[in-house]
Structures are given as structure tokens and as C-alpha cells.
Amino acid sequence: MEKKELIYEGKAKKVFATDDPELVIVSYKDDATAFNGLKKGTIAGKGVVNNRMSNMLMRLLAKKGVPTHYVEELSDRDTLVKRVKIVPLEVIVRNVSAGSFAKRYGVEEGIPFDRPTIEFSYKCDALDDPLINSYHARALKLATDEEIATIEKYAFRVNDVLKEFFAELGVRLIDFKLEFGRLADGKIVLADEISPDTCRFWDAKTNEKLDKDRFRRDLGGVEDAYKEIFARVTKELDETEKTCKTCKQENK
């Protein structure tokens, strides 16, 4: 599958058309932004980490019952995905107080919640992605009741799967952002990416941050943090996928 014309370029990715109108190629960049684009920079190798790690996690989630836009990894930076119309809602699931939640409500970072929380932001750069609730989303006709229920169901399922997965790697899944899209037939699927750009990962023993917060907060060691979380994920999922392939061959 070859890239055709550029359809869209965002802060972290480019999207190209293909010969198939229902498929596009996403190409990951090393560009880094924070605070709705006010802070800009580059994280060497970020595009490779985010592309490959997101694809691995998308494959894992698909096996656990979460439909995704993922089709095929084409290279270290390029992935073939189903073309979707993004639902203009950023979906944030939180397990521990951190980031804007801690700032907004005046609480310390690092407080575990009794149960995960979910919140929506209106995906609109011009308005700085304001926090909204499901009633606002319906009033603005961003999504239907059924779509919102489906999105919430999938978001919590993603949390269950990833929280358990990362715990095995010695990592706390603090919070993360998801985006969902509509296929041509209207079906809701998980889209965008799952990476250190969109998740907060803390080492379970040291609470060292292994994500984009190192860039946001000028903590240093950004590239090393991305490489570390990628190495843990790659080792675990590579071994899992090899085991699955071996099992299939033995059962033939």
C-alpha cells in the first residue's frame, strides 16, 4: 500500500490517502507539543516508539474485544488504518490523581481512586479543548446517546486491559487519553494512538515518570523515558505474540 496525497497533518502525525478510499496511512513524527501547542520541541525517535507501541497495544486490545482502526504496520513510522471520522471528544480515563485533575481540584498528585473516573473534552483547538460532560456532548450533537454509551464501555475496557498489562511490567497506568472514530457504516472504533504521548506511566517502584510529562515539565531524560517504556512493552508483547504463533502451529 502506497501513500498518495496528504489528507491531514497534526501535531504528531500525518495522514495520507491510499488507493483504497476506506484505508489511510498514518505517519508518526518526532515533533512534540504541550499545552495546546504553546510549547514545541522534538523528541528523537518518538515517532518510531509511538507508532510501534501503539500498534502492539491496539492488537492486544482487539484480542480483548475492543474494535480498533488498526490494519497493518507498514514500517517503523507508518501504519495502515481504517479511515474514520473522529468523534470530537477526547476521552480521559484516570486511575490516580495527576496533571490537570490535581491542578483543577487542588489535590496532590499520586492519590489512587477507589474506581476509575472518566471525563470528556471537546476536541477543538480554538477553544483549548474545554472540559464538557455527556449532556453537553449530546446538546452539541457531537455524539448520540448510544455512541456515548459505547465509547464509555470501550474506554473502561481499555483501562481494565491496559492497567493489568502494565502492572505486569512494573508500571502504574495513571491516566490516558483516547479518541474514537466512526467507520463508513457508523460503527464506533478506537482510533488515534496509545503511547507515552497520550498516557501517564509511572514506574511502580520509584514513581519515575516514563511519559510526555518529562517534556511538559522540563524534567530531562525524555528520550530515555520513551525508550524505557517501549522496551518493556516490546519485550512483553513480542514474547506473547511468539507464544501465540507457536501454539497455533502446534495445534494445526
Buried (B, 14 or more C-beta within 10 A) or exposed (E): BEBEEEEEEEBBBBBBBBEEEEBBBBBBBBBBBBEEEEEEEEBEBBBBBBBBBBBBBBBBBBEBEBBBBBBEBBEEBBBBBBBBEBBBBBBBBBBBBBBEBBEEEEEEBEEEEEEBEBBBBBBBEEEEBEBBEBEBBBEEEBBBEEBBEBBBEBBBBBBEBBBEBBEEBEBBBBBBBBBBBBBEEEEBBBBBBBBBBBBBBBBEEEEBBBBBBBBBEEEEEBBEBBBBBBEBBBEBBEEBEEEEEEEEEEEE
